[in-house]
Amino acid sequence: MVSDRVDTPFILVGGGGHATVCLDLLLRQNIRIIGYISKEPSSHINAVPYLGEDEQMQAFAPNEVQLVMGVGFIVGSSLREVLFNRYKSKGYQFATLIHDAAIVSTSVKVSEGAQIMAGAVVQTDAVIGQNALINTRASVDHGSCIGDHAALMPGTTICGDVNVAESVYVGAGATILPNLTIGERSVVGAGAVVINSLASHSFVYGVPATERKRERHNDPC
């Protein structure tokens, strides 16, 4: 956990699978959680109260709580980014999560709302942007930069001095070789091996990764 307001209670935004992972992290670190907000009560969350939909946040002033982003990253959906920006515009602060089973160099710069999950490794001089997600067992090597709202799915490997731009999605088990740039809002499919830099809005998968036609309902990620 990284926060300048350690005594401020937390509210979880979202009630799906990623929210349960974030909740587990918070509970194991003995963080005080008021409850969670979501469109409807979650059958997966019983440890903390359901507070209602987004409108119920009006009952909590921005200086009274911190938020935790419990919405995961889904290809074709910008909900995680939209919610982050919406609450930031209202003055709320998002907590940065670092799992106690993650390995993060002391020289890493971790921005507001970023999440580094269990088993992840982030090496020297890396930069993790706002609301970025470094998921289970993902690896970010030295000098790499992960942009705002980007997501590295479980088991991804980002080699040294890679620049992953804003809102990029890297699918589970994908590898990006050293010194490459992945343009903003690109999608790298699960298991892909990226050997060349990618322009913005690229959609690639395969070994080696090749540009493909984007089919929203058939993304191999």
C-alpha positions as CSV (number, residue, x, y, z in Angstrom):
1,M,0.0,0.0,0.0
2,V,1.2,3.5,-0.9
3,S,-0.7,6.4,0.7
4,D,-0.1,9.7,2.4
5,R,-3.5,9.3,4.2
6,V,-3.1,5.9,6.0
7,D,-5.7,6.7,8.6
8,T,-8.4,7.6,6.0
9,P,-11.0,4.8,5.4
10,F,-11.3,3.2,2.0
11,I,-14.2,2.6,-0.4
12,L,-13.9,0.0,-3.1
13,V,-15.3,1.0,-6.6
14,G,-16.7,-2.1,-8.3
15,G,-18.0,-5.5,-7.3
16,G,-16.7,-7.9,-9.9
17,G,-13.7,-10.3,-9.9
18,H,-11.0,-7.7,-9.8
19,A,-12.7,-6.0,-6.9
20,T,-12.5,-9.3,-4.9
21,V,-8.7,-9.4,-5.5
22,C,-8.3,-5.8,-4.4
23,L,-10.4,-6.5,-1.3
24,D,-8.3,-9.5,-0.4
25,L,-5.2,-7.3,-0.6
26,L,-6.7,-4.6,1.5
27,L,-7.9,-7.0,4.2
28,R,-4.6,-8.8,4.5
29,Q,-2.9,-5.4,5.0
30,N,-5.5,-4.5,7.7
31,I,-6.8,-1.5,5.8
32,R,-10.1,-0.1,7.1
33,I,-12.8,-0.5,4.4
34,I,-16.2,1.2,4.7
35,G,-17.7,-0.9,1.9
36,Y,-18.1,-1.0,-1.9
37,I,-20.1,0.7,-4.5
38,S,-21.5,-1.0,-7.6
39,K,-24.5,-1.0,-9.9
40,E,-25.8,-3.9,-7.8
41,P,-24.8,-6.0,-4.8
42,S,-22.1,-8.6,-5.6
43,S,-22.6,-12.3,-4.8
44,H,-18.8,-12.5,-4.4
45,I,-18.3,-9.8,-1.7
46,N,-19.5,-10.5,1.8
47,A,-16.7,-9.2,3.9
48,V,-17.7,-5.5,3.6
49,P,-21.1,-3.8,3.2
50,Y,-22.7,-2.8,-0.1
51,L,-23.1,1.0,-0.1
52,G,-25.2,1.4,-3.3
53,E,-24.6,2.8,-6.7
54,D,-22.3,5.6,-7.7
55,E,-24.7,8.3,-6.5
56,Q,-24.1,7.1,-2.9
57,M,-20.6,8.6,-3.0
58,Q,-22.2,11.9,-2.5
59,A,-22.5,11.0,1.2
60,F,-18.7,10.9,1.5
61,A,-16.7,14.1,1.1
62,P,-13.4,13.7,-0.9
63,N,-11.3,14.5,2.2
64,E,-13.1,11.8,4.2
65,V,-12.3,8.7,2.2
66,Q,-9.9,7.2,-0.3
67,L,-11.1,5.1,-3.3
68,V,-9.7,1.8,-4.6
69,M,-10.4,1.0,-8.2
70,G,-12.0,-2.4,-8.2
71,V,-13.0,-2.4,-11.9
72,G,-10.7,-4.5,-14.1
73,F,-9.6,-3.9,-17.7
74,I,-11.7,-5.4,-20.5
75,V,-10.8,-5.1,-24.1
76,G,-13.2,-2.7,-25.8
77,S,-14.3,-1.1,-22.5
78,S,-12.9,2.2,-21.1
79,L,-15.0,1.9,-17.9
80,R,-11.9,1.7,-15.6
81,E,-10.4,4.9,-17.1
82,V,-13.8,6.7,-17.2
83,L,-14.5,6.0,-13.5
84,F,-11.0,7.1,-12.5
85,N,-11.3,10.4,-14.3
86,R,-14.8,11.0,-13.1
87,Y,-14.0,10.7,-9.4
88,K,-10.7,12.6,-9.8
89,S,-12.7,15.5,-11.3
90,K,-14.8,15.5,-8.2
91,G,-11.7,15.7,-5.9
92,Y,-11.4,12.1,-4.8
93,Q,-8.1,10.4,-4.4
94,F,-7.3,6.8,-5.4
95,A,-5.1,4.7,-3.3
96,T,-2.1,3.0,-4.8
97,L,-2.0,-0.8,-4.1
98,I,1.2,-2.8,-3.9
99,H,0.7,-6.4,-2.8
100,D,2.9,-7.7,0.0
101,A,3.9,-10.6,-2.3
102,A,5.1,-8.3,-5.1
103,I,8.7,-7.3,-5.6
104,V,9.2,-3.6,-6.3
105,S,12.5,-1.9,-6.5
106,T,12.9,1.2,-4.2
107,S,13.7,3.3,-7.3
108,V,10.4,2.6,-9.0
109,K,8.0,5.6,-9.4
110,V,4.4,4.5,-8.7
111,S,1.7,7.0,-9.5
112,E,-1.7,7.5,-7.9
113,G,-4.2,4.6,-8.3
114,A,-1.7,2.2,-9.8
115,Q,-2.0,-1.4,-8.7
116,I,0.8,-4.0,-8.5
117,M,-0.6,-7.4,-7.7
118,A,0.6,-10.6,-6.1
119,G,3.8,-12.1,-7.6
120,A,4.5,-9.1,-9.8
121,V,8.1,-7.9,-10.2
122,V,9.0,-4.3,-11.1
123,Q,12.7,-3.6,-11.5
124,T,14.9,-0.5,-11.1
125,D,13.9,2.9,-12.4
126,A,10.6,1.7,-13.9
127,V,7.7,4.1,-13.9
128,I,4.1,3.0,-13.4
129,G,1.5,5.5,-14.4
130,Q,-1.8,6.5,-12.9
131,N,-4.5,3.8,-12.6
132,A,-2.2,1.3,-14.4
133,L,-2.6,-2.3,-13.5
134,I,0.3,-4.7,-13.1
135,N,-1.5,-7.9,-12.7
136,T,-0.6,-11.3,-11.1
137,R,3.0,-12.4,-11.8
138,A,3.5,-9.7,-14.5
139,S,7.1,-8.5,-14.8
140,V,8.4,-5.0,-15.7
141,D,12.1,-4.8,-16.2
142,H,14.5,-1.9,-15.6
143,G,13.8,1.5,-17.1
144,S,10.4,0.6,-18.6
145,C,7.5,3.0,-18.4
146,I,3.9,1.8,-18.1
147,G,1.5,4.6,-19.1
148,D,-1.6,5.9,-17.4
149,H,-4.5,3.4,-17.5
150,A,-2.4,0.7,-19.1
151,A,-3.0,-2.9,-18.1
152,L,-0.6,-5.8,-18.0
153,M,-2.5,-9.1,-17.6
154,P,-1.2,-12.1,-15.6
155,G,2.2,-13.4,-16.5
156,T,3.1,-10.7,-19.0
157,T,6.8,-9.9,-19.5
158,I,7.9,-6.4,-20.3
159,C,11.7,-6.4,-21.0
160,G,14.0,-3.5,-20.2
161,D,13.6,0.1,-21.5
162,V,10.2,-0.5,-23.0
163,N,7.7,2.3,-23.3
164,V,4.1,1.2,-22.9
165,A,1.9,4.2,-23.7
166,E,-1.5,5.3,-22.2
167,S,-4.4,2.8,-22.1
168,V,-2.5,-0.1,-23.7
169,Y,-3.7,-3.6,-23.0
170,V,-1.1,-6.4,-22.9
171,G,-2.8,-9.9,-22.7
172,A,-1.9,-12.7,-20.4
173,G,1.5,-14.3,-21.0
174,A,2.5,-11.8,-23.7
175,T,6.2,-10.7,-24.0
176,I,7.5,-7.3,-25.3
177,L,11.2,-7.3,-26.2
178,P,13.6,-4.6,-25.0
179,N,13.7,-1.0,-26.2
180,L,10.3,-1.0,-27.9
181,T,7.5,1.5,-27.8
182,I,3.8,0.3,-27.7
183,G,1.6,3.2,-28.9
184,E,-1.4,4.4,-27.0
185,R,-4.6,2.3,-26.9
186,S,-3.0,-0.6,-28.6
187,V,-4.0,-4.2,-27.8
188,V,-1.4,-7.0,-27.5
189,G,-3.1,-10.4,-27.6
190,A,-2.4,-13.2,-25.0
191,G,0.8,-15.1,-25.6
192,A,2.1,-12.7,-28.3
193,V,5.8,-11.9,-28.7
194,V,6.3,-8.3,-29.8
195,I,9.6,-7.8,-31.6
196,N,8.9,-4.4,-33.2
197,S,7.5,-1.1,-31.9
198,L,3.7,-0.6,-32.5
199,A,1.9,2.5,-33.6
200,S,-1.1,3.8,-31.6
201,H,-4.3,1.8,-31.8
202,S,-2.5,-1.3,-33.0
203,F,-4.0,-4.7,-32.5
204,V,-1.5,-7.6,-32.6
205,Y,-1.2,-11.2,-31.6
206,G,0.8,-14.3,-32.5
207,V,4.5,-15.3,-32.5
208,P,5.9,-13.0,-33.7
209,A,3.1,-10.5,-33.0
210,T,1.4,-9.5,-36.3
211,E,-1.2,-6.7,-36.9
212,R,-4.7,-8.2,-37.2
213,K,-8.2,-6.9,-37.9
214,R,-9.8,-6.0,-34.6
215,E,-12.9,-8.1,-33.9
216,R,-14.4,-7.0,-30.7
217,H,-16.0,-10.3,-29.8
218,N,-13.1,-12.4,-30.8
219,D,-10.1,-10.8,-29.1
220,P,-7.6,-13.5,-28.0
221,C,-6.8,-11.8,-24.8
